[in-house]
Amino acid sequence: MFPLVLMLPVHKLTLFVHKVQEIGLLVSLFCLFHAGIGLIIPSLARLRTM
């Protein structure tokens, strides 16, 4: 129970920092992830038809 109580204020601070500073990083990761998916899925489809 103690670690939960300790992490509550840290979680709120993390949320605040996350919203303000890391949006660019998250958008970049999101774009990279979807670009990777966009390359992998057609490649798998092409391999399936061989």
CHARMM internal coordinates of N, CA and C (Angstrom, degrees):
IC EDIT
DIST 1 N 1 CA 1.4549
DIST 1 CA 1 C 1.5328
ANGL 1 N 1 CA 1 C 111.14
DIST 1 C 2 N 1.3205
ANGL 1 CA 1 C 2 N 117.39
DIHE 1 N 1 CA 1 C 2 N -33.40
DIST 2 N 2 CA 1.4673
ANGL 1 C 2 N 2 CA 120.70
DIHE 1 CA 1 C 2 N 2 CA -176.24
DIST 2 CA 2 C 1.5312
ANGL 2 N 2 CA 2 C 113.49
DIHE 1 C 2 N 2 CA 2 C -64.17
DIST 2 C 3 N 1.3519
ANGL 2 CA 2 C 3 N 119.66
DIHE 2 N 2 CA 2 C 3 N -43.97
DIST 3 N 3 CA 1.4722
ANGL 2 C 3 N 3 CA 117.90
DIHE 2 CA 2 C 3 N 3 CA 179.15
DIST 3 CA 3 C 1.5270
ANGL 3 N 3 CA 3 C 112.67
DIHE 2 C 3 N 3 CA 3 C -61.65
DIST 3 C 4 N 1.3295
ANGL 3 CA 3 C 4 N 117.60
DIHE 3 N 3 CA 3 C 4 N -32.82
DIST 4 N 4 CA 1.4617
ANGL 3 C 4 N 4 CA 120.60
DIHE 3 CA 3 C 4 N 4 CA 177.88
DIST 4 CA 4 C 1.5214
ANGL 4 N 4 CA 4 C 110.95
DIHE 3 C 4 N 4 CA 4 C -62.64
DIST 4 C 5 N 1.3328
ANGL 4 CA 4 C 5 N 116.53
DIHE 4 N 4 CA 4 C 5 N -45.82
DIST 5 N 5 CA 1.4661
ANGL 4 C 5 N 5 CA 121.03
DIHE 4 CA 4 C 5 N 5 CA -179.36
DIST 5 CA 5 C 1.5263
ANGL 5 N 5 CA 5 C 109.51
DIHE 4 C 5 N 5 CA 5 C -64.83
DIST 5 C 6 N 1.3206
ANGL 5 CA 5 C 6 N 116.51
DIHE 5 N 5 CA 5 C 6 N -37.64
DIST 6 N 6 CA 1.4616
ANGL 5 C 6 N 6 CA 120.99
DIHE 5 CA 5 C 6 N 6 CA -178.98
DIST 6 CA 6 C 1.5278
ANGL 6 N 6 CA 6 C 111.29
DIHE 5 C 6 N 6 CA 6 C -68.54
DIST 6 C 7 N 1.3369
ANGL 6 CA 6 C 7 N 116.78
DIHE 6 N 6 CA 6 C 7 N -33.80
DIST 7 N 7 CA 1.4603
ANGL 6 C 7 N 7 CA 119.49
DIHE 6 CA 6 C 7 N 7 CA -174.19
DIST 7 CA 7 C 1.5241
ANGL 7 N 7 CA 7 C 113.55
DIHE 6 C 7 N 7 CA 7 C -84.37
DIST 7 C 8 N 1.3105
ANGL 7 CA 7 C 8 N 119.20
DIHE 7 N 7 CA 7 C 8 N -14.05
DIST 8 N 8 CA 1.4629
ANGL 7 C 8 N 8 CA 120.72
DIHE 7 CA 7 C 8 N 8 CA -177.29
DIST 8 CA 8 C 1.5221
ANGL 8 N 8 CA 8 C 113.37
DIHE 7 C 8 N 8 CA 8 C -59.05
DIST 8 C 9 N 1.3468
ANGL 8 CA 8 C 9 N 120.13
DIHE 8 N 8 CA 8 C 9 N -52.97
DIST 9 N 9 CA 1.4704
ANGL 8 C 9 N 9 CA 118.84
DIHE 8 CA 8 C 9 N 9 CA 179.45
DIST 9 CA 9 C 1.5311
ANGL 9 N 9 CA 9 C 111.61
DIHE 8 C 9 N 9 CA 9 C -65.77
DIST 9 C 10 N 1.3188
ANGL 9 CA 9 C 10 N 117.17
DIHE 9 N 9 CA 9 C 10 N -35.53
DIST 10 N 10 CA 1.4603
ANGL 9 C 10 N 10 CA 121.17
DIHE 9 CA 9 C 10 N 10 CA 179.34
DIST 10 CA 10 C 1.5197
ANGL 10 N 10 CA 10 C 109.13
DIHE 9 C 10 N 10 CA 10 C -63.28
DIST 10 C 11 N 1.3224
ANGL 10 CA 10 C 11 N 116.70
DIHE 10 N 10 CA 10 C 11 N -37.74
DIST 11 N 11 CA 1.4639
ANGL 10 C 11 N 11 CA 121.37
DIHE 10 CA 10 C 11 N 11 CA -179.72
DIST 11 CA 11 C 1.5291
ANGL 11 N 11 CA 11 C 110.75
DIHE 10 C 11 N 11 CA 11 C -63.64
DIST 11 C 12 N 1.3289
ANGL 11 CA 11 C 12 N 116.47
DIHE 11 N 11 CA 11 C 12 N -41.69
DIST 12 N 12 CA 1.4676
ANGL 11 C 12 N 12 CA 119.56
DIHE 11 CA 11 C 12 N 12 CA 179.00
DIST 12 CA 12 C 1.5259
ANGL 12 N 12 CA 12 C 110.61
DIHE 11 C 12 N 12 CA 12 C -65.11
DIST 12 C 13 N 1.3179
ANGL 12 CA 12 C 13 N 116.53
DIHE 12 N 12 CA 12 C 13 N -41.96
DIST 13 N 13 CA 1.4658
ANGL 12 C 13 N 13 CA 120.97
DIHE 12 CA 12 C 13 N 13 CA 178.17
DIST 13 CA 13 C 1.5264
ANGL 13 N 13 CA 13 C 110.10
DIHE 12 C 13 N 13 CA 13 C -64.75
DIST 13 C 14 N 1.3268
ANGL 13 CA 13 C 14 N 116.02
DIHE 13 N 13 CA 13 C 14 N -41.45
DIST 14 N 14 CA 1.4618
ANGL 13 C 14 N 14 CA 120.44
DIHE 13 CA 13 C 14 N 14 CA 179.10
DIST 14 CA 14 C 1.5175
ANGL 14 N 14 CA 14 C 110.27
DIHE 13 C 14 N 14 CA 14 C -62.25
DIST 14 C 15 N 1.3259
ANGL 14 CA 14 C 15 N 117.21
DIHE 14 N 14 CA 14 C 15 N -41.46
DIST 15 N 15 CA 1.4606
ANGL 14 C 15 N 15 CA 121.03
DIHE 14 CA 14 C 15 N 15 CA 178.28
DIST 15 CA 15 C 1.5220
ANGL 15 N 15 CA 15 C 110.50
DIHE 14 C 15 N 15 CA 15 C -60.71
DIST 15 C 16 N 1.3265
ANGL 15 CA 15 C 16 N 116.40
DIHE 15 N 15 CA 15 C 16 N -43.21
DIST 16 N 16 CA 1.4658
ANGL 15 C 16 N 16 CA 120.68
DIHE 15 CA 15 C 16 N 16 CA -179.07
DIST 16 CA 16 C 1.5259
ANGL 16 N 16 CA 16 C 110.66
DIHE 15 C 16 N 16 CA 16 C -63.67
DIST 16 C 17 N 1.3293
ANGL 16 CA 16 C 17 N 116.33
DIHE 16 N 16 CA 16 C 17 N -48.99
DIST 17 N 17 CA 1.4682
ANGL 16 C 17 N 17 CA 121.04
DIHE 16 CA 16 C 17 N 17 CA -179.84
DIST 17 CA 17 C 1.5219
ANGL 17 N 17 CA 17 C 109.54
DIHE 16 C 17 N 17 CA 17 C -63.09
DIST 17 C 18 N 1.3095
ANGL 17 CA 17 C 18 N 115.93
DIHE 17 N 17 CA 17 C 18 N -40.66
DIST 18 N 18 CA 1.4624
ANGL 17 C 18 N 18 CA 122.78
DIHE 17 CA 17 C 18 N 18 CA -179.97
DIST 18 CA 18 C 1.5247
ANGL 18 N 18 CA 18 C 110.42
DIHE 17 C 18 N 18 CA 18 C -59.86
DIST 18 C 19 N 1.3208
ANGL 18 CA 18 C 19 N 116.33
DIHE 18 N 18 CA 18 C 19 N -42.11
DIST 19 N 19 CA 1.4625
ANGL 18 C 19 N 19 CA 119.91
DIHE 18 CA 18 C 19 N 19 CA -178.37
DIST 19 CA 19 C 1.5246
ANGL 19 N 19 CA 19 C 111.28
DIHE 18 C 19 N 19 CA 19 C -70.81
DIST 19 C 20 N 1.3221
ANGL 19 CA 19 C 20 N 117.36
DIHE 19 N 19 CA 19 C 20 N -37.55
DIST 20 N 20 CA 1.4620
ANGL 19 C 20 N 20 CA 120.11
DIHE 19 CA 19 C 20 N 20 CA -171.78
DIST 20 CA 20 C 1.5257
ANGL 20 N 20 CA 20 C 111.79
DIHE 19 C 20 N 20 CA 20 C -84.42
DIST 20 C 21 N 1.3329
ANGL 20 CA 20 C 21 N 117.85
DIHE 20 N 20 CA 20 C 21 N -46.94
DIST 21 N 21 CA 1.4648
ANGL 20 C 21 N 21 CA 120.05
DIHE 20 CA 20 C 21 N 21 CA -166.92
DIST 21 CA 21 C 1.5209
ANGL 21 N 21 CA 21 C 114.35
DIHE 20 C 21 N 21 CA 21 C -100.95
DIST 21 C 22 N 1.3215
ANGL 21 CA 21 C 22 N 118.57
DIHE 21 N 21 CA 21 C 22 N -29.21
DIST 22 N 22 CA 1.4615
ANGL 21 C 22 N 22 CA 119.01
DIHE 21 CA 21 C 22 N 22 CA -168.23
DIST 22 CA 22 C 1.5190
ANGL 22 N 22 CA 22 C 113.55
DIHE 21 C 22 N 22 CA 22 C -103.38
DIST 22 C 23 N 1.3232
ANGL 22 CA 22 C 23 N 117.40
DIHE 22 N 22 CA 22 C 23 N 13.49
DIST 23 N 23 CA 1.4667
ANGL 22 C 23 N 23 CA 119.20
DIHE 22 CA 22 C 23 N 23 CA -178.69
DIST 23 CA 23 C 1.5247
ANGL 23 N 23 CA 23 C 110.12
DIHE 22 C 23 N 23 CA 23 C -65.22
DIST 23 C 24 N 1.3259
ANGL 23 CA 23 C 24 N 116.97
DIHE 23 N 23 CA 23 C 24 N -41.48
DIST 24 N 24 CA 1.4623
ANGL 23 C 24 N 24 CA 119.98
DIHE 23 CA 23 C 24 N 24 CA 178.92
DIST 24 CA 24 C 1.5167
ANGL 24 N 24 CA 24 C 111.90
DIHE 23 C 24 N 24 CA 24 C -61.15
DIST 24 C 25 N 1.3357
ANGL 24 CA 24 C 25 N 115.93
DIHE 24 N 24 CA 24 C 25 N -42.41
DIST 25 N 25 CA 1.4621
ANGL 24 C 25 N 25 CA 120.27
DIHE 24 CA 24 C 25 N 25 CA 178.48
DIST 25 CA 25 C 1.5221
ANGL 25 N 25 CA 25 C 110.62
DIHE 24 C 25 N 25 CA 25 C -63.34
DIST 25 C 26 N 1.3212
ANGL 25 CA 25 C 26 N 116.64
DIHE 25 N 25 CA 25 C 26 N -43.39
DIST 26 N 26 CA 1.4619
ANGL 25 C 26 N 26 CA 119.98
DIHE 25 CA 25 C 26 N 26 CA -179.86
DIST 26 CA 26 C 1.5193
ANGL 26 N 26 CA 26 C 111.43
DIHE 25 C 26 N 26 CA 26 C -64.24
DIST 26 C 27 N 1.3251
ANGL 26 CA 26 C 27 N 116.98
DIHE 26 N 26 CA 26 C 27 N -41.15
DIST 27 N 27 CA 1.4664
ANGL 26 C 27 N 27 CA 120.24
DIHE 26 CA 26 C 27 N 27 CA 178.83
DIST 27 CA 27 C 1.5293
ANGL 27 N 27 CA 27 C 109.74
DIHE 26 C 27 N 27 CA 27 C -64.18
DIST 27 C 28 N 1.3332
ANGL 27 CA 27 C 28 N 116.66
DIHE 27 N 27 CA 27 C 28 N -41.09
DIST 28 N 28 CA 1.4663
ANGL 27 C 28 N 28 CA 120.06
DIHE 27 CA 27 C 28 N 28 CA 178.58
DIST 28 CA 28 C 1.5198
ANGL 28 N 28 CA 28 C 111.12
DIHE 27 C 28 N 28 CA 28 C -62.68
DIST 28 C 29 N 1.3344
ANGL 28 CA 28 C 29 N 116.53
DIHE 28 N 28 CA 28 C 29 N -45.75
DIST 29 N 29 CA 1.4616
ANGL 28 C 29 N 29 CA 120.05
DIHE 28 CA 28 C 29 N 29 CA 179.25
DIST 29 CA 29 C 1.5186
ANGL 29 N 29 CA 29 C 111.06
DIHE 28 C 29 N 29 CA 29 C -63.31
DIST 29 C 30 N 1.3233
ANGL 29 CA 29 C 30 N 116.54
DIHE 29 N 29 CA 29 C 30 N -40.38
DIST 30 N 30 CA 1.4628
ANGL 29 C 30 N 30 CA 121.72
DIHE 29 CA 29 C 30 N 30 CA 179.10
DIST 30 CA 30 C 1.5284
ANGL 30 N 30 CA 30 C 110.20
DIHE 29 C 30 N 30 CA 30 C -60.66
DIST 30 C 31 N 1.3377
ANGL 30 CA 30 C 31 N 115.85
DIHE 30 N 30 CA 30 C 31 N -45.83
DIST 31 N 31 CA 1.4702
ANGL 30 C 31 N 31 CA 120.15
DIHE 30 CA 30 C 31 N 31 CA -179.50
DIST 31 CA 31 C 1.5258
ANGL 31 N 31 CA 31 C 110.92
DIHE 30 C 31 N 31 CA 31 C -65.78
DIST 31 C 32 N 1.3320
ANGL 31 CA 31 C 32 N 117.25
DIHE 31 N 31 CA 31 C 32 N -42.56
DIST 32 N 32 CA 1.4600
ANGL 31 C 32 N 32 CA 120.13
DIHE 31 CA 31 C 32 N 32 CA 179.04
DIST 32 CA 32 C 1.5215
ANGL 32 N 32 CA 32 C 111.25
DIHE 31 C 32 N 32 CA 32 C -63.05
DIST 32 C 33 N 1.3255
ANGL 32 CA 32 C 33 N 115.99
DIHE 32 N 32 CA 32 C 33 N -42.00
DIST 33 N 33 CA 1.4623
ANGL 32 C 33 N 33 CA 120.71
DIHE 32 CA 32 C 33 N 33 CA 179.51
DIST 33 CA 33 C 1.5237
ANGL 33 N 33 CA 33 C 110.54
DIHE 32 C 33 N 33 CA 33 C -60.48
DIST 33 C 34 N 1.3238
ANGL 33 CA 33 C 34 N 116.14
DIHE 33 N 33 CA 33 C 34 N -46.68
DIST 34 N 34 CA 1.4605
ANGL 33 C 34 N 34 CA 119.24
DIHE 33 CA 33 C 34 N 34 CA -177.25
DIST 34 CA 34 C 1.5247
ANGL 34 N 34 CA 34 C 111.77
DIHE 33 C 34 N 34 CA 34 C -72.21
DIST 34 C 35 N 1.3253
ANGL 34 CA 34 C 35 N 117.11
DIHE 34 N 34 CA 34 C 35 N -31.13
DIST 35 N 35 CA 1.4644
ANGL 34 C 35 N 35 CA 119.37
DIHE 34 CA 34 C 35 N 35 CA 174.67
DIST 35 CA 35 C 1.5289
ANGL 35 N 35 CA 35 C 109.56
DIHE 34 C 35 N 35 CA 35 C -65.52
DIST 35 C 36 N 1.3315
ANGL 35 CA 35 C 36 N 116.10
DIHE 35 N 35 CA 35 C 36 N -41.90
DIST 36 N 36 CA 1.4686
ANGL 35 C 36 N 36 CA 120.03
DIHE 35 CA 35 C 36 N 36 CA 177.35
DIST 36 CA 36 C 1.5158
ANGL 36 N 36 CA 36 C 111.60
DIHE 35 C 36 N 36 CA 36 C -62.20
DIST 36 C 37 N 1.3243
ANGL 36 CA 36 C 37 N 116.52
DIHE 36 N 36 CA 36 C 37 N -44.27
DIST 37 N 37 CA 1.4638
ANGL 36 C 37 N 37 CA 120.75
DIHE 36 CA 36 C 37 N 37 CA 177.91
DIST 37 CA 37 C 1.5267
ANGL 37 N 37 CA 37 C 109.87
DIHE 36 C 37 N 37 CA 37 C -62.29
DIST 37 C 38 N 1.3257
ANGL 37 CA 37 C 38 N 116.53
DIHE 37 N 37 CA 37 C 38 N -41.01
DIST 38 N 38 CA 1.4601
ANGL 37 C 38 N 38 CA 120.86
DIHE 37 CA 37 C 38 N 38 CA -179.72
DIST 38 CA 38 C 1.5168
ANGL 38 N 38 CA 38 C 112.80
DIHE 37 C 38 N 38 CA 38 C -64.81
DIST 38 C 39 N 1.3352
ANGL 38 CA 38 C 39 N 117.20
DIHE 38 N 38 CA 38 C 39 N -25.71
DIST 39 N 39 CA 1.4616
ANGL 38 C 39 N 39 CA 119.84
DIHE 38 CA 38 C 39 N 39 CA 176.36
DIST 39 CA 39 C 1.5245
ANGL 39 N 39 CA 39 C 111.72
DIHE 38 C 39 N 39 CA 39 C -86.72
DIST 39 C 40 N 1.3333
ANGL 39 CA 39 C 40 N 116.54
DIHE 39 N 39 CA 39 C 40 N -36.60
DIST 40 N 40 CA 1.4658
ANGL 39 C 40 N 40 CA 120.53
DIHE 39 CA 39 C 40 N 40 CA -174.12
DIST 40 CA 40 C 1.5289
ANGL 40 N 40 CA 40 C 111.53
DIHE 39 C 40 N 40 CA 40 C -72.93
DIST 40 C 41 N 1.3229
ANGL 40 CA 40 C 41 N 117.58
DIHE 40 N 40 CA 40 C 41 N -45.02
DIST 41 N 41 CA 1.4676
ANGL 40 C 41 N 41 CA 120.01
DIHE 40 CA 40 C 41 N 41 CA -174.11
DIST 41 CA 41 C 1.5318
ANGL 41 N 41 CA 41 C 112.25
DIHE 40 C 41 N 41 CA 41 C -63.83
DIST 41 C 42 N 1.3388
ANGL 41 CA 41 C 42 N 120.30
DIHE 41 N 41 CA 41 C 42 N -46.16
DIST 42 N 42 CA 1.4737
ANGL 41 C 42 N 42 CA 118.05
DIHE 41 CA 41 C 42 N 42 CA 176.02
DIST 42 CA 42 C 1.5302
ANGL 42 N 42 CA 42 C 112.63
DIHE 41 C 42 N 42 CA 42 C -63.72
DIST 42 C 43 N 1.3241
ANGL 42 CA 42 C 43 N 117.26
DIHE 42 N 42 CA 42 C 43 N -33.83
DIST 43 N 43 CA 1.4649
ANGL 42 C 43 N 43 CA 119.65
DIHE 42 CA 42 C 43 N 43 CA 177.78
DIST 43 CA 43 C 1.5206
ANGL 43 N 43 CA 43 C 110.50
DIHE 42 C 43 N 43 CA 43 C -64.50
DIST 43 C 44 N 1.3244
ANGL 43 CA 43 C 44 N 116.69
DIHE 43 N 43 CA 43 C 44 N -42.46
DIST 44 N 44 CA 1.4662
ANGL 43 C 44 N 44 CA 120.08
DIHE 43 CA 43 C 44 N 44 CA 177.50
DIST 44 CA 44 C 1.5210
ANGL 44 N 44 CA 44 C 110.70
DIHE 43 C 44 N 44 CA 44 C -63.87
DIST 44 C 45 N 1.3194
ANGL 44 CA 44 C 45 N 117.08
DIHE 44 N 44 CA 44 C 45 N -40.39
DIST 45 N 45 CA 1.4614
ANGL 44 C 45 N 45 CA 120.45
DIHE 44 CA 44 C 45 N 45 CA 179.20
DIST 45 CA 45 C 1.5308
ANGL 45 N 45 CA 45 C 110.26
DIHE 44 C 45 N 45 CA 45 C -63.75
DIST 45 C 46 N 1.3273
ANGL 45 CA 45 C 46 N 116.57
DIHE 45 N 45 CA 45 C 46 N -39.50
DIST 46 N 46 CA 1.4673
ANGL 45 C 46 N 46 CA 120.20
DIHE 45 CA 45 C 46 N 46 CA 179.45
DIST 46 CA 46 C 1.5230
ANGL 46 N 46 CA 46 C 110.16
DIHE 45 C 46 N 46 CA 46 C -66.92
DIST 46 C 47 N 1.3417
ANGL 46 CA 46 C 47 N 116.79
DIHE 46 N 46 CA 46 C 47 N -41.31
DIST 47 N 47 CA 1.4641
ANGL 46 C 47 N 47 CA 120.16
DIHE 46 CA 46 C 47 N 47 CA 178.87
DIST 47 CA 47 C 1.5272
ANGL 47 N 47 CA 47 C 111.18
DIHE 46 C 47 N 47 CA 47 C -64.09
DIST 47 C 48 N 1.3227
ANGL 47 CA 47 C 48 N 115.97
DIHE 47 N 47 CA 47 C 48 N -34.82
DIST 48 N 48 CA 1.4639
ANGL 47 C 48 N 48 CA 120.06
DIHE 47 CA 47 C 48 N 48 CA -178.88
DIST 48 CA 48 C 1.5241
ANGL 48 N 48 CA 48 C 111.75
DIHE 47 C 48 N 48 CA 48 C -65.97
DIST 48 C 49 N 1.3186
ANGL 48 CA 48 C 49 N 116.87
DIHE 48 N 48 CA 48 C 49 N -32.24
DIST 49 N 49 CA 1.4606
ANGL 48 C 49 N 49 CA 119.51
DIHE 48 CA 48 C 49 N 49 CA -176.99
DIST 49 CA 49 C 1.5273
ANGL 49 N 49 CA 49 C 111.94
DIHE 48 C 49 N 49 CA 49 C -83.25
DIST 49 C 50 N 1.3218
ANGL 49 CA 49 C 50 N 117.65
DIHE 49 N 49 CA 49 C 50 N -9.46
DIST 50 N 50 CA 1.4729
ANGL 49 C 50 N 50 CA 119.37
DIHE 49 CA 49 C 50 N 50 CA 179.90
DIST 50 CA 50 C 1.5228
ANGL 50 N 50 CA 50 C 110.70
DIHE 49 C 50 N 50 CA 50 C -72.91
END
COOR INIT
IC SEED 1 N 1 CA 1 C
IC BUILD
